[in-house]
Amino acid sequence: MDNYASDDPGPSFLVGHHESNRAVPVDADMIFKVHEANYDMLTVPITTPHFHSRVLGLLSSYLSKLQSPTYDPIGTMGTSQNTRPLVVPALSKQDTHLTPNEATSQIVGVISSWIDLCSPDPLIADLSRQVLLLEVAYAAFCGIGYLLVPGPKLHHGGLHSEGVVYYARAIQDAINLGPYIQFHIWLRMTDNPELEVDTMGDLAPLAREEYLQPDEGIPPKLDLFGTWDAWDLIRKTCRYHTRLLVALSMPKQLPPLTVQSRWHSEPVHLLTLDSSCFLKNQKGYPVLSKAHQALIAKMMRLRTVPWILLCDVGPIPGLEDMEDAEGNKSPLSGSGYPSLSQVAGSTKKHFDPTPHLSYIRNLQQRQPPRTPIERFGVGYQDYLQAPLQPLTVNLESITYEVFEKDPIKYEWYERAITKALKDWSEQKKPTSHPDGKVVVAVVGAGRGPLVTRALKASEEAGVEIDLWAVEKNQNAFVLLQRHNETTWGGKVTLVQSDMRSWKGPRVRQAAGTENQDHIGESLGIEDNLLYTPKKGENDPGRASDFSGQNTTSLSYTHVDIVVSELLGSFADNELSPECLDGINHLINPVHGISIPASYSAHFTPVSAPKLHSDVMNQTVSNPAAPETPYVVMLHAIDFLSSQETPINPDAGSQNTANRSSGSAAPINATEFQTPFVQTAWSFSHPNPNIPDQPPSRSTIPNSHNVRQTRLSFPAQNRGACHGLAGYFETVLYGDVELSTNPVTMEEKSASMISWFPIYFPLKTPLNVPDNGEIVVTMYRQTDDRKVWYEWMVEVFALERTSVSVTKRATPAMSGAQSNSYSAESLKIKENDQGRAGYRRVRVGMSDLHSSIKDGCLM
Ligand SMILES: C[S@@+](CC[C@H](N)C(=O)[O-])C[C@H]1O[C@@H](n2cnc3c(N)ncnc32)[C@H](O)[C@@H]1O
């Protein structure tokens, strides 16, 4: 696989240096050395060991005078005692090395890791909160823009995750205190209790026994989603604050892809790697496993490219002496790589003082190339766009230009038209043209790319066509006229009209078959403009070749092949069904073909915290924001219902030493699991079931275009459902298909860029339990004037029943292909559980959302 091409420079890596025990003041000179060493930033603790000792001293003297808390008559402990609070005095000059200076913008401040905001002992939790707020206030004063906040401690004896809510509450205060600071909560990818060890001087072990619960001797197990759970609680408490971000610590052994993809959907703005993440290559240099490289590559494609922090990988060259002078032994000596002083004495010639950094810089050069849609959509990842209203709003030329860049769509249309023409001719079907030409109409021709393709298809198939192009956008129509003159040789009859009021193509009847339709005074297209090319440009059989006497016997005929491209991100959301209904009567009733022949809408539930936060922010000025389906290039999302195997099974496999990679090996970005994307509904054309227009109405009723569906999605892992990701598939003709569905796109129309997915938001995220089920009810509604969607999500937990059942009730499906994976997956669960039965318990339910206010006008 190629690396980034020169026209696609790829993401630039910003790499920082973190030293757990850095204890030197940071000044401009130090920052200079940081840059000289090829780092972009460094971390600095806000306070000094002096402050730490002072707080420990305060606590110890306070505790020595404090009576141990007892239960009061009401049964609460400590909370109602009138105890004198312990107040940490303001920082003194020995408590911090930080001073506001020009270096401040290059540093990431680090909050003390010895505090325990989650402590079950209120005294320790409060002391920790005070330390946090003092440090945040001082960092804000100094102008620090980024803070690294050690994540919540999840285990306290027999208590697990109890204090996270205190932590979250304290972070909320901190966010308000530092209004220009971005807070990065430093989290492990999984909750591994064995890694949560207290070190000397930590406040956690000082929690008083009365507040602890003895553990029951059963060591807590690894919880794959334990740290994500804590994060979810914190950010929910802080209302998805845009300055609340994740610093994700990459472990030596990466967790399963389900966990990786969850973090990929979160606002990870820092990736931290310590020396234990690295393997050694044959030459003894640090390298990362393929799995680590793949995950980094995936993360680096996010809209906001995370920074990398190399932690405890050795000193910054030139600063080693300063650190040693402070009595800090470089932790590198423990990492197995030579220290600077060791190397100074060695005879090795090409010594690299920062091998981890060199590796990361090299990794940047080797990033896999972006896919066409990624390249096309740079800057649009996770950016909410209101869907187009092409019926009521005329598109700008630039919008057409963007469509026309698609390397697949037009090619596939040409293939479809060619096939249809060849079939027509091979099957010797009669045409609607007296001369035997196949009458083709491109309806909604835009600037004409499909017209060009139809002409090419005719040539390719060797089948003569009478080509019509209908477009309602008067501005685009100017370009169609120009193309007809300069490129198409006047071969196309152009009609400026809404296709729904077009009366159809007109042809000169063969002798003896004329009907009474005369042209001259009327063009037969009320309110429309039929473009007349210069005399002689058209072939003689064309309706548009009228010039007085020799064009007296024109009559309407049918269209044999209608070509349209009116699809939106959710197939029918730009009213393709309603537009094509309007010309249904013009299609050859026996052999007529529509390209596309059919299209279907698909969706799957997703976790999308960034989109949720953006929708919430928009709600302030627009209450309809959470009721709007958005077009979005989805990136930072996690599929809540997926199969266990990734789309590309080679990528993302677990790291082992022999899968480590040297500098030359190509990298694949991790592919996460294949989602369960299910079909909501479909439409096909021509449609034999359109009701007749009642005499009392000027339009046909639209109730036949109403759809509804109820689909069930098994969710293997717990998560938060923020909305639904929607896609479409379409059969253009025969086996020529287009798809944006991530499951079928690769096979049907890889590299197509014309459509981003659609996102149906939920006002309030719904929590989904492990082995839960998400059931979505969705409608396509109409009042004959506009079309809108309604959607609602329910979440179920599966509760084992005592009575054994073999068949489990699945929700009713209607209006859709009921290829629900739920029944199948649950059968597997039942088998796993020895045929034990389950009962569904509803644990959450969204509002019934409706886009009626922003409905698409017909
Ligand atoms: C998505 S664009 C496709 C343009 C072009 N066929 C292409 O593939 O690049 C849809 C076009 O259909 C036109 N359109 C939509 N509804 C229409 C209608 N009812 N009658 C005529 N044109 C319509 C729009 O103005 C727009 O030019």
The ligand as a MOL file (V3000), in Angstrom:
LIG
                    3D

  0  0  0     0  0            999 V3000
M  V30 BEGIN CTAB
M  V30 COUNTS 27 29 0 0 0
M  V30 BEGIN ATOM
M  V30 1 C -29.0370 15.7170 -7.3350 0
M  V30 2 S -29.1910 16.7940 -8.6770 0 CHG=1
M  V30 3 C -28.5670 15.7840 -9.9580 0
M  V30 4 C -28.1120 16.5560 -11.1210 0
M  V30 5 C -27.4760 15.7280 -12.2280 0
M  V30 6 N -28.4010 14.8070 -12.8110 0
M  V30 7 C -26.2580 15.0010 -11.7090 0
M  V30 8 O -26.3410 13.7820 -11.5380 0
M  V30 9 O -25.2280 15.6370 -11.5110 0 CHG=-1
M  V30 10 C -30.9190 16.7330 -8.9260 0
M  V30 11 C -31.3600 17.6840 -9.9820 0
M  V30 12 O -32.7420 17.4760 -10.1790 0
M  V30 13 C -33.3870 18.7160 -10.2910 0
M  V30 14 N -34.7690 18.4900 -9.8800 0
M  V30 15 C -35.2070 18.1020 -8.6770 0
M  V30 16 N -36.5130 17.9530 -8.6720 0
M  V30 17 C -36.9380 18.2700 -9.9110 0
M  V30 18 C -38.2040 18.3200 -10.5210 0
M  V30 19 N -39.2990 18.0360 -9.8240 0
M  V30 20 N -38.2640 18.6430 -11.7900 0
M  V30 21 C -37.1600 18.9350 -12.4980 0
M  V30 22 N -35.9370 18.9350 -11.9770 0
M  V30 23 C -35.8270 18.5960 -10.6990 0
M  V30 24 C -32.6230 19.6420 -9.3930 0
M  V30 25 O -32.7800 20.9920 -9.7500 0
M  V30 26 C -31.2120 19.1420 -9.6390 0
M  V30 27 O -30.6600 19.7990 -10.7350 0
M  V30 END ATOM
M  V30 BEGIN BOND
M  V30 1 1 1 2
M  V30 2 1 2 3
M  V30 3 1 2 10
M  V30 4 1 3 4
M  V30 5 1 4 5
M  V30 6 1 5 6
M  V30 7 1 5 7
M  V30 8 2 7 8
M  V30 9 1 7 9
M  V30 10 1 10 11
M  V30 11 1 11 12
M  V30 12 1 11 26
M  V30 13 1 12 13
M  V30 14 1 13 14
M  V30 15 1 13 24
M  V30 16 1 14 15
M  V30 17 1 14 23
M  V30 18 2 15 16
M  V30 19 1 16 17
M  V30 20 1 17 18
M  V30 21 2 17 23
M  V30 22 1 18 19
M  V30 23 2 18 20
M  V30 24 1 20 21
M  V30 25 2 21 22
M  V30 26 1 22 23
M  V30 27 1 24 25
M  V30 28 1 24 26
M  V30 29 1 26 27
M  V30 END BOND
M  V30 END CTAB
M  END
